Amino acid sequence: MISREDVEKAIPELEWIGDEKLREKVIDVWIEALKRGGWSRIDEVPFTLSFKNSGTLVEHTRRVANLVRNVALARDENINMDFLLAGALLHDIGKALEYEKVGDEIRVSEYGKKVRHPISGANLARELGLPEEVAHIIESHSHEGDKMKRSKESIIVHHCDFIDFELRREESERD
């Protein structure tokens, strides 16, 4: 089973969340998603199946957290940094449910064929008691959010996520 220490070690950016209770709930969501998805290690969930050599979900999550933090620090708007960081660290957590590992193959799970990661991740966050503002960031970070009004924090996560996706895809094509 994946422990709190495993999550904290893999994602040191958790320390940037000032609200200790929120930080603990973010860790809870990671642990529960990995457990429900049947993952034995935090670093085996891929970032994406959309292209080869995408790297891991943890690597992508950490890059997005760094991007969103830098964007927020450069802005004058009133941005809730704890919600922003929690949303960035959980935006793709539903991929632990959307994907599955069978032998050496990683593929879209039966559940993932029905429910995309923004929805499953937001539902899990709500279930485990995260604030609605954080669930909104998770739910609206991808194309599902194109039909809703995104919060400032969600706008930042949305764009930083796609920046990292595009840059990582281009880099993987050169590998």
N, C-alpha and C positions, 0 to 999 in steps of 0.2 A: 504494500500500500504506500502511496505517496504521502509524505509527511509535510507538516507546516515548514519544517526546516528545509526540505527539498525545494519547496516553492520559494521560500525566502532566499535561498542560495542561488536559485536559477534566475530570480527576478529581483535584483537588488534595488531597482527603481521603486519598489513598494515603499521603501523608507521615505520617499518624497511625499507620501500621503500623510498630512499632519494629524488628521483625526484617527486616533488609534483604533477605535471601533470600526470605522470604515475600512481601514487597512486590514483588520482581522476578517471582515466579511469578504473582502476581495480574495484573500487567501482561501477562505471557506469555499468560495465559488470555484476556484481553480481545482481544489481537492475533489469537490463533488463532481465536477464535470469530467475530470480524468477517471474517477471511480466509475461513474455511470457509463462512460465510453469504453471501459475495459482496458485502459492504458496502464502499463506497469511502470513507465518512466515518463517524466514531464517532458523530456527532450525528444520523444519519438513521434509526437504529433507534428505533421508537416504544416508549413505555412499555407500552402495551397497545392491542389492537384491540377491547377490550370496550366502549369508548365513544369518541366523537369528541373531538378536541382534547385528547388525554391528555398531550401533551408527549412528550419524548424519554426513552429508557431512561437516558441519562446524568443527566438532571435528577432522575428518580425515584431512581436509585441514590444520588445525592448527598444527597437529602433523607432517605432511609432511613439512610445512614451517619451523618448528623448526629443523627437520632433515637436510633439505637442507642447512640451514644457518650454522649449525655446521659442515657439510661436507665441505662447501666452505671455512669456516674459517680455517679449518685444511689443506687446500691445498695451494700449491705454484703457481698453474696455474693462468693466468689472467682470472678471472671469473667476468662477469658483474653481480654484486650482485643485482642490481635493476631488471634486466631482470629475473634473477634466482628466486627472491622472487615473482615477478609478475606472472611468470609462475607457481610457486608452489601454489600460492593462487588462480589461475584460472584453474589448470590442469584438474579438474573434474567438472568445472562449467556447462558443457554440460549435466550433470546428472539432472539439474533442468529442462531440456527439454526432456531428455530421459525417465524420470519417471513422473508419475502423481498420484495425490491423488483423489480417487473417494470414497466418503464416508469416511470410516475408512481404506480402502484398498489403499496401494501404489503398483503400478504396472508399467510395461513398457508401455509408451504411444504409440499411433499409429506412431507418428513421430519417437520415439525411436526405434521402430521395423525396421525402414528404415535407420536411421542415428545414429551411435554410438556417445557417448559423446565427444571423442577426436575431431571428425570432427565438430560437432555442436558447441562445445565450441570455437574451433579455428576460425570457420566462424564468430561467434558472436564477438569475439575479433577483428578480422579484420574489420568487419562492424563498430565497435565503435572506430576504429582508433588506436588500440594498435600496437606497433611495430611488424614487421614481426618476429623478434627474439622471442617475447613472444608467438605469435600465433604458431610458430614452436614447442615450448616447449609443449604447450597444445596438438597440433596435434600428436606429436611423443611420448608422455609419455607412451602410452600403446602399445599393440601389433601392432597397425597401424604403429608405428615408426620402427618396425623391418626391414622394407624394405627401409628405408631412412637413410641418414647419419645424426646422431644426433649431435647437438652442445654440447659443454661441459656442458652447463647449462641443456640441455635436458637429458643428460646422468645422471646427478645428480638427477633430479626430477624423472626420470624413475625408478631408483633403490630405491630411498627413498619411492616412492609410493608403490612399491611392497614389500618393507620391512614392511611398515605399514599394508598393506593388509594381508600379511601372519601372522604377529603377532596378528592382530586383529581377524583374522579368528580362530587362535588357541585359543585365549582367549575366544571367543564366544562359542566355543565348550565345554569349561570347565564351562561356566555359567549355 
